[in-house]
Amino acid sequence: MKKLLMTMLFGTALVLGACGGGGDNGGDGGDSSGSDGGETSESAAAEELFQSNCASCHGQDLSGGMGPDLTSVGADHSADEIADIIKNGKGDMPPQDQVADEDAQTIASWLAEKK
């Protein structure tokens, strides 16, 4: 009975951790006027969104865990395909309704570069 209770509590914690969105993203820091600074800023924002919304299943370093390894997801999927998977789910991955469309596209574009 004790094992069942602990298993249920652990499972619930995993589900809540995976589904708990990063609702307060803080400030972006504004626009960047430098050409390299803009890309770095976009990449940092995308990585922050990934960490707060996706890393609990796909790993802090994209290496997987409960979800699949994403280190080379861009070799198999375009940014639009990845955004569609984020918003609508695929296989065991449920739709990520808590992720705004713009944030999903930001994450998808960042992930599409991973080849």
RAPEVEN-V802613 format. One record per residue. N is the residue number from 0. RES is the residue in one small letter. PSI is psi in radians with two decimals (* if undefined). D_FIRST is the distance of its C-alpha to the first C-alpha in Angstrom with 2 decimals. Layout:
N;RES;PSI;D_FIRST + N;RES;PSI;D_FIRST
This chain:
0;m;-0.72;0.00 + 1;k;-0.69;3.80 + 2;k;-0.73;5.43 + 3;l;-0.78;5.12 + 4;l;-0.79;6.28 + 5;m;-0.69;8.69 + 6;t;-0.74;9.85 + 7;m;-0.73;10.65 + 8;l;-0.76;12.40 + 9;f;-0.76;14.24 + 10;g;-0.75;15.29 + 11;t;-0.73;16.55 + 12;a;-0.71;18.41 + 13;l;-0.80;20.03 + 14;v;-0.81;21.17 + 15;l;-0.66;22.54 + 16;g;-0.69;24.20 + 17;a;-0.60;25.80 + 18;c;-0.23;27.02 + 19;g;1.86;28.18 + 20;g;2.87;31.92 + 21;g;1.35;34.46 + 22;g;-0.57;36.15 + 23;d;1.68;38.42 + 24;n;-0.09;40.42 + 25;g;-2.85;43.01 + 26;g;2.62;46.62 + 27;d;-0.34;47.93 + 28;g;0.04;50.84 + 29;g;-3.04;53.41 + 30;d;2.63;55.58 + 31;s;2.28;56.76 + 32;s;-0.30;60.38 + 33;g;2.56;60.38 + 34;s;-0.76;59.82 + 35;d;-0.62;57.44 + 36;g;-0.63;55.79 + 37;g;-0.78;54.86 + 38;e;-0.74;53.10 + 39;t;-0.72;51.29 + 40;s;-0.76;50.28 + 41;e;-0.73;49.04 + 42;s;-0.73;47.11 + 43;a;-0.70;45.52 + 44;a;-0.74;44.61 + 45;a;-0.74;43.10 + 46;e;-0.68;41.09 + 47;e;-0.73;39.82 + 48;l;-0.73;38.80 + 49;f;-0.82;37.03 + 50;q;-0.68;35.15 + 51;s;-0.31;34.00 + 52;n;-0.43;33.14 + 53;c;-0.48;32.54 + 54;a;-0.45;31.74 + 55;s;-0.47;27.99 + 56;c;-0.63;27.86 + 57;h;0.05;31.20 + 58;g;2.52;31.35 + 59;q;-0.56;33.62 + 60;d;0.35;36.23 + 61;l;0.13;35.82 + 62;s;-0.04;34.41 + 63;g;-3.08;31.34 + 64;g;-1.98;27.62 + 65;m;-0.63;25.50 + 66;g;2.96;28.94 + 67;p;2.81;31.99 + 68;d;2.30;34.54 + 69;l;0.24;37.31 + 70;t;-0.45;39.75 + 71;s;0.60;42.29 + 72;v;-0.51;41.30 + 73;g;-0.33;44.89 + 74;a;-0.42;46.19 + 75;d;-0.40;44.43 + 76;h;2.52;44.46 + 77;s;2.95;46.97 + 78;a;-0.70;46.22 + 79;d;-0.68;46.42 + 80;e;-0.72;43.98 + 81;i;-0.75;41.48 + 82;a;-0.69;41.94 + 83;d;-0.72;41.33 + 84;i;-0.73;38.07 + 85;i;-0.84;36.95 + 86;k;-0.60;37.88 + 87;n;-0.15;36.91 + 88;g;2.93;34.19 + 89;k;2.33;34.33 + 90;g;-2.19;31.92 + 91;d;-0.19;28.41 + 92;m;2.12;29.91 + 93;p;2.79;29.84 + 94;p;2.45;33.01 + 95;q;1.31;33.33 + 96;d;-0.45;34.71 + 97;q;-0.17;34.46 + 98;v;2.13;36.99 + 99;a;2.65;40.57 + 100;d;-0.76;42.95 + 101;e;-0.73;45.13 + 102;d;-0.68;42.25 + 103;a;-0.71;41.03 + 104;q;-0.65;44.60 + 105;t;-0.82;44.85 + 106;i;-0.78;41.70 + 107;a;-0.74;42.86 + 108;s;-0.71;46.31 + 109;w;-0.80;44.95 + 110;l;-0.59;42.63 + 111;a;-0.39;45.52 + 112;e;-0.22;47.41 + 113;k;1.76;44.81 + 114;k;*;46.44
